[in-house]
Amino acid sequence: MSNNHGKPAELDHSKVQPKAPKVQELIASSKSLILATIDTEGTPNSSYAPFVNLDGSFQILVSYMARHTKNLRDGKKVSFMFIDDESASRQIYARNRLTIDSEAALVEKGGDLWNRALEALKERHGKVVDVISEMDDFIMFDLKPIKGAYVNGFGSAYFVNAALEVQDHRTGNHGAHQIDNEQN
């Protein structure tokens, strides 16, 4: 079934009302984040890491042997995403998701942030954190948000600031294939 613009009725953005963003709920329901890093030669890499959220940024404890860890150390820029489970989505093309562009900083082992994040990681993810935090190859990064985008359905996308506050409803012609730094 099509509308008068030749688009399937389900995708007619002129009839879609944006849904209220639930950024903090999506983060709270996630135990890990999906990482997108790039190496010094420009080769992308995707991975994931369990996280905690302290002081407006996200802390991850990762193995130095992992490719994404080297990319975080060398490149400092990372995009990460939270996304609803596929099984919880009514429409696979419209899964709730939050993508955040951020800057990664190595956390000093034994410092205040290290200790607080380590305790929060133990509380959230269990005793395995005790074991891996003592391994020489595990290091911690602090991922500080710069900006982001939150999508929770067709025609329901928002710009998000560094404090993860929704700024504006995102509008635009998807058919024009606009590509910019705000896309997720």
C-alpha positions, 0 to 999 in steps of 0.5 A: 500500500502506497501513499500519494508520494509513492512511499509505503504508508508505513514510511510516510514521514508526513504522518509520523509523530515523534515519540518522546525520547527516553535516552537515560532509560536506554542507557540504564537498560544496557550493560554493555555498549557497542564500540566503533573505533578506527586504527591509524590507517583508517581501518574501522573496527567494531566491538563491545564493552561492559560499562559504567557511567560516572560523572557524565562519561562512560568508563570501560575496562578492556584488554590491551590485546584487543584491537579496539583498545589499541585504537582507543589509545592511539586515536582517542576518538570513538563512537559508541551505541546503545540499542534495544534488543532485536527481540524487544523491537516491533520494527527491525528498521526502527529500533531505539538507539543512541549513538554518541561521538566521544573522546577516549582518555586513559584512566590512571590505574589507582587514581580516584576515577579508576577506583570509583569506576572499578567499584561501580563495575564490580557492583554492576558486572560481578566478581569477574571485574576483580579478576580482570582488573588485576591482569596486567593487560586490562586498562580503563578508558573514560569515554567523554561524550561530545554529541549524539543522536537518539532514534526511537522510530520512523520520523522520531530522531533527535540531536543530543548534546554532550550532557546527553540532553535532547536538543532538537527533533531531527528533521530532513529528507531521508530520500535526499541521502544527506550525509553529515556529521550528525548522522548515526 
